[in-house]
Amino acid sequence: MEIPTFFTLNNGLKVPAIGIGTFQGEGDNSKVKDAVKTALKLGYRHIDGANAYGNEKYIGEAIKESGVPRDELFVTSKLPGRLVCRAQTWHEPMDVERALDVSLKDLQLDYGKSAS
């Protein structure tokens, strides 16, 4: 059996089959930046983070410093949930856009394209 390199979503968008997860790093999360930069250098193109992990700033810095074009990357995040230590619970429909805006700002990204 051949291992897929990507999965195609219903809208035709392709998601890399292998990505790096960035759960909480130690201390100030600065090691997350190094891990993401290394992963991008090795060819990873799917990065998964979460606002609740407190490391989206470092993920964004790593992406920016890597030089990998934004259109080559698939970046995912999560809505802050009820069981996170930072305690934001942005699961109500009226809160989703705000949560997305916070993540995009921290990641230094725009929706689906490079931020200027």
Secondary structure, DSSP 4 states (H G I P E B T S, - for coil): -PPPSEEE-TTS-EEES--EE----STTSHHHHHHHHHHHHTT--EEE--GGGT-HHHHHHHHHHH---GGG-EEE-----TTSTT-----SHHHHHHHHHHHHHHHTEETTEE--
